[in-house]
Amino acid sequence: MTISDGVREPHGATGQPSETGTGGVRGETGLGGVQGEAAVGGAGSDRRVELGDADALKDAAAGRSGIHGWLDGVRSTSAGRLTLKIVIGVIGTVLVVGGLIMVPFPGPGWLVVFAGLAVLATEFHWAHRLLEFGKRTLSAWTAWLGRQGWSVKILVVAVAAVTATAIVYYGLKLSLHIDLIVEARKFLIR
């Protein structure tokens, strides 16, 4: 596997299919783990390092610019991988939960949920699949709504507005004991 771009190549460096089918990684596995070598560097690079050589992997990752090179450097050690998964997991979970709390209220609730899933998708495959499903569903919904006539569009906006108003009204009434209808009457009587 080419470390720099994270894309598996179907053939090894010689252009021949590799024995494992993963390309770029050759060798045998033994009791001590994976032995062999892996391609590092950009496309067409012939630099090879022994698997498990964290310093060489870090040096190869440092050749990449920006956040991807830094992330590859952190992922090159098992402690770095675990720490990165924990940090990304916590940040992504906080964003998703915060976004879900904001969904019923006016504001960017779903946007924050998708941002949290995007953060989680950098380290977790399940989050990537869920994010892709959400994108497809949102795209299908927008395409469907775009094909509808003005009456359906107005109805959808009206239902969304009534739902948001009811959520805000009952949210304030049940949590802060503020009845907006009573407060509006008091304001109009003055």
N, C-alpha and C positions, 0 to 999 in steps of 0.2 A: 504494500500500500504506500503510495507516495504521501509522505508526512505533510508536505507543504500545502497540498490542496485537498487532502482528505478524500480523494476520489479513487476508487479502486480501478485498476487497469486490468483488462482481461488478459494481457500478455505480460511476461516478464521483460526485463531489460533487453533480452536478446531478440525480442519479437516473437518468441515461441510461447505457446501456452505454458503456464507454470503448472507444477505438479499439484498444487493445492487449489488452483482455479482462482486464487485471489490476486495473482499477479504481483510483481514487485517484492514478494516475500518468498524466499526459497529456504529450504533446509528441512531438517527433520525435528520432530519433537522427541524429547527424552524425558527422563525423570526430573531433570533440572529445569524444565520449561521449554520454551521455544528457543531453538538455536538456529542461527542463520544470519541473513543480512536483509536490510530493508533499504529501499531507495529513498534518499532525502534530497531536498532541493527543489528547484523549479522544474518545469517541463523540460525534458531532454537532459536532465542532470544525470551524470553517471556516478555521483558520490554515493557510497554505500557505507553504512555503519552497522556494527553488530547490534542485534536486538538486545535490549536491556542496558545499553550504554547510554545512560541518562544525560551525561555531559555532552555527548555527540549529538543526541537528539535536541538538546537545548540549543547548542550552537547552530544546528540546522534550522531550528525554529526561529532563532534570532535573525536569520537571513530574511525572513518575511517581515514586511513592514506593517505597522499599525497594530490594531487590537488582535488580529488573527495570529501574528507572530508571538505576541505576549501570551495569548491563551495557549498556543502550542507549547511554549516554554513552561507554563504552569502545569499543563497536562503531562509533561514528560516524566514526572515522578509520581509514584503512587500516592504520596501524601498530598501533592499538589492537585491530583485528580479528585481525591476525596474532598479536600477543602473547597475546591471549585464547585463540585456538585452540591455541597452543603450550602455554600454562599448563594449560588444560583437558585437552589431550591427554596431557600428562605425568602430571597427577594421576589422571586416569581410568585410564590404562594401568597405573600403579603399583597402583591399587586392584584392577583386574581380574587382573593377574598375581599379586599377593599373595593374592587370594581363590582363584584357581585352585591355588596352592600349598597353601592351607589346606583345600581341598575334601576330600582323603582323610582328614584328621585330624578328630577331634571338635572342633566349634566352628562358627563362623558363616561358613564358606567361601563358600557360595553367596550368602549375604546380602551379603558384601563384593563378590562378582562383580557382583551386580545393582546395588549402590551405585556401583561403578565405571562400569557401563554407563549408569546414570542421569546421572552427571557427564559422561560423553562425549556423551550424547544432547543436552546443552544446546548443543553446537556442531556435532555431526556427525550427518547424516541417517542414515547406515548404522547408527550405534549406536542411534538411536531405533528404527529398524525391528527391529534385533536384540533390543532390550529389549522391544518389543511382542510379538515372537515368543516370547521367554522367558516373558513374563507369560501369554500364551495357553496355552503348553505346560504351565506349572505349574498353571494353573487347570484345564485338562483332566485332568491327572494327579490333582489333589486331588479333583475331582468323580468321577472313576472310582473312586478309592480309597474315597471316601465311600459309593458305591453297593455296595461289596463287603461280604460277610459278615465275621464276626469271624475266621474261619479264615484268610482271605486277608490281613486286616490283621495278624494275628499272624505269618503267614509273611513278610510284607514287613518287619516290624520285626525279625524274627529274621535275615533275610538281610542287612539293613542293619547289625545289630549284629555279625554274623560278619564281614562285609566290613570294618567299621571296626576290629575287633579284629585281623584279619589284617594290615591296613595298618599299624597301630601296631606290631604285633609285628615284622614284617619291616622296617619303617622304622627301628626301634631297633636291630635285629640287624645290618642292613646299613650303617647310617650311624655308629652309636656303638659297635658290637660288643657290645651288651648283649643277652644271651639271657634273656628274661623267664622261660622255663620253668626254666632252670638256676638263676636267682636265686630263684625261688619254692621250688625243692627245697632250696636252701641255707637259706632262711629257715625252712622247715618242719622241717628236721633239727635245728636249733639247739635 
